């Protein structure tokens, strides 16, 4: 399995400043990387390039594994197709229904294979989105804020599920998120983008499972917030 290698990646949409301005980034095979940044920093643009959805870039080097899958913030399920058919949509394989059922079992929805997407909760729909990604057996899994619309309890459950799936399948993962705590709880390494440039690249050397009361995570959170232009208020007295 191969990882991601990016050198001097540029992407512009107008004559204004580049959205991505000379990005250099590697993601090792099996590594879990979180990408943080304010709105407009270039996070989603980078993800779309890695997903093969944007070809208007130029780079000194861009190496991407042959098998890539994406889970977006919106599950993007077709309501007129049963759940299992959504999982294997556009998948070129034999025994599609068997593949779909196996992927749904992995995300805890083995009993939902034949139902319609509109009968699912938000968390269940996002699990189907993950099952669709798993069915492609990706070497690189791209997660574009997939938990942003979920309530806190469902999000915590999804965090555990994603880590379990990552351990089992060992793809490289790039998680785009606005949530600093989420990045710290999940990732091996956290990259911060600002104005199209990487401004921080921090390794999280804390064993999983993690809790935000860990003093090392608390210190990393302070560093990340500073890189994002957010500063903790200090009380006087």
N, C-alpha and C positions, 0 to 999 in steps of 0.2 A: 504494500500500500504506500502511496506517495502523499506528501503534504502539499501545502500551498507555498509558493515562492513568488513574491511581488517585489519588483525593484523599479523605482522612479515611475510610478503610475500617475498619470494626469488625466483629468476629465473636466471639460468646460462645457457649458450650455449656451453661454452668450459671450460677449466681449468683456464681461466683467471678470473678477478674480476667479481662478479655477475652483471648482467644487472639490476636487482632489488635486493636491498640489505637491506631487513628488513623493507619493506614499511608498514606503519600503516596509514590508511585513512578511514574516514567515509563520506558518502554522504547521507544526509537526503532525505527522500521522498519529491519530489518537489523542491529540491535545485539545483541551476545552478552553477556548478563548472568548472573553466577553469584550464587546466594543461599546464604549460609552462616548457620549458627546451631546452637546446641546442641539436643538433643532437647527437644521441647515448646516451641520458640521461635515456632512458627507457620508454618514453611516450607511444609510439605505442605498446610496449610489454605489458604494463599495460592494455591498452585498449583491446588488443587481448585476454588477460586472462579474462577480464570482459565480453567480447563478447562470451566466450566459444570456441575461436579459437586456444587456446594454453593451453595444459594440463600438460606441463612439469615443473610445479612450485611446491613449497611446502609452506604452510602457517599455522600459528597457528589457524587462522580463516579466512574464506572467505565466506561471505554471500552476495548473489546477488539476486535481484528480479526475479521472475519467468518469466517475460516478458521483454526481452531486444531486442533492435533494433539498427542497426548501419548505419550511413551514412558516406561513405569514401570520400576522396578527389576526386577520380575518381568516377563518377556516376555509373559505372559498369552496364550499360544497354545493354541488348541483342538486337542487331540491327535487328534481324529477328523476333522479337516479337513486336507487337504494344504496345504503351505506357501503356495502361491499363493492359495488360498482364504482363509487367515488374513490375508494382506496386504490383500485387498479386502473383508474382512468388513464388512457394513453400508454399504459404499460405493455410493452411487447414481451409477452411470456405465455407459456402454456399453463394450464391449470390455474387460471386467474382467480377463480373463486377460492381455491385452496390457499393461495398466497394471501388473499385478502383476509380470510378467516384466521390464518396464523398471525398476521400482523395485528388484527383486532384483538386476538387473545392476549398478545403481548401488552397492549395498552388497557386491558381490563374491560373490553367491550365485545367479548366473544358472543354475547347473547343479542347484540344489536346489529348483526350482519345484514339482516333482511329488512330492517326498518327504514322509514323515510327520514332524511336529515332534519326536517322540521319538528320531529318528535324528540330531538336531542336537546339537552341543556347546553349552555355555553361551554362548560368544561368538557362535556362529552364530545361536542363538535371539534374542539381543539385536539382531543385525543384521536379522533378520526384523522385529522390533519397530520398528526405524528405517525399514525399507522400508514398513511399514504406515503410519507417520506421513507419509512422503514421498509416498505414493500419494494423499494428501489435499491435496497442494500447499498446505501451510499458510503463512499469513502470520506465524503465531506458533507456534513449536515449544516445547513444555514437556517438560523432561527431569527426571524425578523419581528421582534417584540411579540412573541406568541402568547404571552401571559398578561399583556397590558389591559385587556378588557375583562379580566376575571376578578372575582372577589378574593379577599385575602386567604380564606380557607382553601378555596379551589386552587389558587395560585401555589400555595404551599404543597398541596398534593401533586400538582403538575411538576414542581421542582424535583420532588422525590422520584417521580416517574421518569423524567428526562435523565436524571443521574443514573437510575437503574438501567435504562435503555442504552445510555452511553457506555456504561461499564460492560454491558453484555455484548454490544456490537463494535465498540471501539472506533467509531468514525472520528475524524477531526471535526470539531464543532466551532462555529462562529456564531455567537449569540449577540444580536444587536438589542440593546436595552437602554432605557433612561434611568433604570432603577439601580442605584449604587449598591444597595443591600443585596439585591438579586445577583448582581455580578460577583460580589464577594462570597456569597453562599455557594455559587455553582462553579466558578471558573478556576482553572489552573493559572491563568494570566489575564490581566485586564489592560486593554489598550484604550487610550483616550484620544479622540479626534477633536481638533478645534480648527475651524477655518480651513479645512482640507489637509491639515498636517497632523501627524502623530506627535502629541505633546507629553505623553506618559506611557510607560510600558512596565507594569508592575506585576511581579510574580507573587502568587498567594500561597505561601508555604504553611498552610494550616490543614491538618488532616480533616477529612469528611467523616461523619456529618458535622457541619459547622453551625455555630450560633453567634449572633451578632454581639453577645456579651463578651466574647473573646477579646482580650486587650489588643492582640495583634490585628484583628480585623477592625477594631475601633480606630487604631492608628492609621491603617490603610484607608479607612473611610475618610478620615480627616484629610489625608493627602489627596485623595481623589476629588473630594469636594472643592479643595483649593484649585486643583487643575481645571475643574469645571466652572470656576468663578463663583463658588458658593462658600461662604465662610460661616462657621459656627459662631453664634453669639455667645459672649461670655458675660455672666452675671457679675455685678459688682457687689461688694459687701460680704 
